[in-house]
Amino acid sequence: MSNKAPRLRTLLALSASALTLSAISAPAYAQETESFQIEELVVTAEKREQALQDVPVAVSAYTSQQRDIRGMTNIQDFVNFTPGMNYSGTDRVSLRGAGRNTFYIGNDPGVASYTDGFYSASSSELFKSSLFVERTEILRGPQGTLYGRNAMGGAVNTISKRPSHDFGGEIRAGYANYDRTKIEGTVSIPVAENLRFKIGGSQDWQRDGFIKNLGDGNDAGTIKRTYFEIQGEAELGDNLNIWARYSRSNWDDSTGVGDRLANLITPYDTTRPFQPIGGLVPNGQFGAAIPNPGVNDPYKQWTNRDGYGQLRGNNLFTTTISYDLG
């Protein structure tokens, strides 16, 4: 009898320990499961608010916070993170192989660009900082049913950050190689409980080019971009909301590489092949002492004329009037 009593006490102690461990592990497991839940991202890819996982379209969506974490500052960063996306030059975005064949904005693109639901012929909104953009949605594949013409390859939808109900702002500044300086900022100004404004702007200058010019022209690869916007939002009553935004952007970049033709053919040098406007010529510039160095080294060129990519005076005015029918 004396031998059974210690064994019984041991079994009771083990049972109590097991119950204690199970009681502790249950809430810990629940807490761990809750902390690893994926935050729901709401998009408007199909012209209505939906959770991203419920949209039956190939969509890549990026919030401003995700862009800041990943360091996505320009259109090339979107290309790096978006499957099937390519950017081959000034304002030429393609998705799944379909895009604009030339660098003229007047030509119809193969990828439709929308800003706050309004169509734009330029993809310049993808160059905007995350300071001004709430979310960027890139829809891959034909989107003609919802987005109409020029959406054979897909569509890009940019949603702006609207004015805040609280007074506040943000300023960012940076300095990089090749004497590049960038400064941008926004400020939200609530005038009344139902009326508020927002003003913002940015300037991005890179004064030294990284493409060496062996000819008489300047080094290529410089950047000069400015952006300005002003917004206003008001609630008139319980059901009516009015929002308006005006923006103006300018590009004035110098580009390379190699000797680029200004016309379809150059009559002064018969050795040059027929090329489209902007085509890269393997032969040297007329009168040059050496062949075109850009064929073998993308960071060198020989030209007496600067190549450029410009978009000047791109003015955009959008307004939205929403009324809740109840």
N, C-alpha and C positions, 0 to 999 in steps of 0.2 A: 504493500500500500504506500509505503514511503517512497518507493521508486517511481510510482505512477504520478504522484503529486507534482514533482518537479517537471516531468514531461508535459503534464497538462498545463502548468503555468507557462512553459515555453511556447506551447502551441497557441495559447491565448495571447501572449505577447507578440508573436509573429502575425497573428490575425489582426491585432490592433495596429501594428505597423503597416500592414498592407492596406488597411482601410484609410489610414492617415495619408499614405502616399497617393492613393487613388483620389482622395479628396483634394490634395494639393495639385495634382497633375491636371485635373479636369479644367479648372479655371485658367491655368497656365496655357493649356492647349487652345482654349477658346480665345485667349488674348493674343496668342501667336497667329492664329488663323485670321483674326480681325485685322492685325497690323499688316498682313501681306495681301490684303485685298487691293485690286487694281482700281485706281480712280477712274470713274466713268467720264469719257470725253464726248461732249455733245457737239455734233457737226451739222451743217446745213447743206450737205453735198447734194441732196435731192430736193432742194428748195423748201425744206421743212426741218425742224429740229429733231434729230435722232441720235441715239447712242452710236458711237463709231462701230461697235461690233454688230449692230443691227442693220447697217447699210449694205445692201447687196451689190456693191460696186467696189472695185479695187481703188482704195483711197489711202493716201498717205497724209496724215494731218499732223501739224506741228504748232504747238502753242508757243507763246512768247517765252514762257519759262523753259520749255524744252529747247528752244533755240539758244537761250543764254547758256544752258548747261552744256550743250554740244558745241558751242562756238559757231553757230550758223549766222554769218553776217552778210553773205551775198548769194547770188544765184548759183554759183558753183558749189556752194555747200549744200543746197537743195539737191543738186545733181548727185552729190556723193552719197546722200542718204535716201534717195528715191529710186527704186528699181525702174528701169526702162526710160529714165529721163536723161536728156542730153542738151547741152548748150554749146553751140558751135560758133558763136560770134555775136555781134551787136544785135540784140533783140531777136535772136533766133532760138526759140525753145522748141524741142521736139519730145514727144512721148510715144514710145513704141515705134519709133522710126518715122512718124508723121509730124511735120512741122512746116515752118516757112522756108522756102527754098532760096530766098534772097534776103538781103539785109535792109530792104526798103519797107518801112512801116505801112506804106500805102497798099502793099500787096496783102492778100488774105493769108492769115496764118493757118496752120493745121492744129494749133492748140489755142483754145479760147481762153482769154484772161478776163476775169471779173473782179471788180472791187466793190465790196458791199452789195453784191447782186447786180451791178451795172457793168455792161461790156466795155472793154477797153482794147484798142488795137495794139497796145504796147504791153510788154511784160515788165515794165519798169517797176511795178509794185513789188516784185520779188527782190528788188535791191533795197527796199526800205528796211530800216532797223526794227528790231523787235520792240523798241521803245514806242513805235507807232502802230504796231500790228498786234491784234489780239490772237489771231489764229490764221494759219495758211493751210488750205486744203487742196491737194493735187489729186485729181481723178484721172486714172489711167485707162485708156481704151476709148472707143467712140462714145460720145455723150450727146449726139445730135437730138435725141428725143427730148431731153430737158433743156439743153443749152443751145440748140439751133445750129446754125452754120458755123464753120470754122472750128469745129470740135471733133474732127476726125481722129486725131491722136489722143485727145483728152481735154481737160479743162483745169484751170487754176483759179481758185476762189480765195480772195484775200479779204479778211474781216478786220476792220480798224478798231483800235481801242477808243472807246467813247469817253466823254468827260466824266469825271468822278463827282460824286455828291459832296465830297470833302475837298477843302482847299489843300493843294499839294503839288509837288512837281519832282522832277528828276533830271540830273545833268550827268552826262558821261563824256569823258575826254580820253584821248589816247595818242601815243606817238610811236611810230614804227620805222622800219628800215626805209631807205630811199627818201628820207625827209617827208614822211607821211604823217599828217596830223588829222585828227578827226574829233569833232565836238558836236554834240547833239543834246537836246533837252526838250522837255515838255512841262507845261503847268496847267492845272485845272483850276478854274475860277467859278465857284458857285455864287451866282448873284442872288438867287432866292431859292426857296425850297423846291420849286418846280422849274427853275431856269439855271443853266450852267453853260460855261464855255471852256474851250481848251485850245491852247496855242502851242505849236511845236515847230522845230526846225533842226536841220543838221547841215554840216559842211565837212566834206571829205576831200582832202587835197594830198596828192603825192607828187612832189615837185621834181624828183629825180627819176628818170626812166631806168628800167633794168634791162632793156634791149639796146645794146651798143650799136650806134650808127657809125659806120666807117666812111660814109659819104659826107655831104655838106649839110644834111638835115640834122635835126635834134635827136637825142636818144628817145626811144619809144617806150611805152608802158607807163606813162604818167596818168594821173587821175585828177579830175576836177569836177566834183558833183555837189550840188546844193539841193535842198528840199525845204519846203515850208508848207504848213497846214494850219487851218483854223476851223474849229467845230463849234456848233451850237446845238443844244438839245433842250426841249421844253415839254412838259406835260400840261396840256390844256384840259382840265377836268380829269375825271377818273378813267376815261377810255381813250383819249386822244393823245398821241405822242408824235412829236415832230423833231426830226434830226437832220442836220445839214452839215456838209463838209466841203471846203475848198482847199485844193492843194496845187502846188506848182513845183515841178522838178526840172533840173537841168543836168545834162551830162556834157562833158567836153574832154574826152579821153583821147590820148594818142595811142595808136596801135601799131603792131608789126605783124608778121615778120616778113623780111625779104623785100623785093622790089614789086610793088603792086601797080597794076595798070590803072590809069584814070579813065581810059576809054576802052571800047571793045577791041580795037587794034591800035598799034603804034606804028605809024607810017615811016618813022625815022630809022627803024632797025628791022630789016626784013628777016633776021634770024630768029625773032621771037615768034612763038606759036600763037595761034588765035586763042584768046582767053576771054572768059566773061569778065564783067566789071569786078574788080577786086581780086582777080585770080593771081596766084603766086607764079611768078615767072622764073624758070630755072636759069635763064641767061642773065648776064650782068646788065646793069643800067647802061643806056647808050652813052658811050664815051668812058665807061668805068674801066679801071686798070685791071680789075680782078673779076672773076665770075661772082655771081650772086652768093654771098656767104650764108644766107638764110636757108639754103637747101640743106646744108650739112650741120649748121649750128643755129638752133631756133632763137638764140639770144644775141645774134648779130644780124645786121642788115646793111645794105648799101643803097642809099637813096638820097636825093636832094629835096625830097618832099615828105612832109610828115603824114603818116596815115592817121586817121582819126575815126572815132565813133562818137557821134553827137546826137543829142536829143534835147533841143532847146525849146523852152517855152511850152512844156507839156502841162497844160492847165486842165484840171479835173474838178468838176462841181457835181456833187451828188446830194440828193435829199430823199428822205424816207418819211412818209406819213402813215402812221399805223393807227387803226381804230379797232378797239375790241368790241365786237358785236354781242358779247356775253354768251 
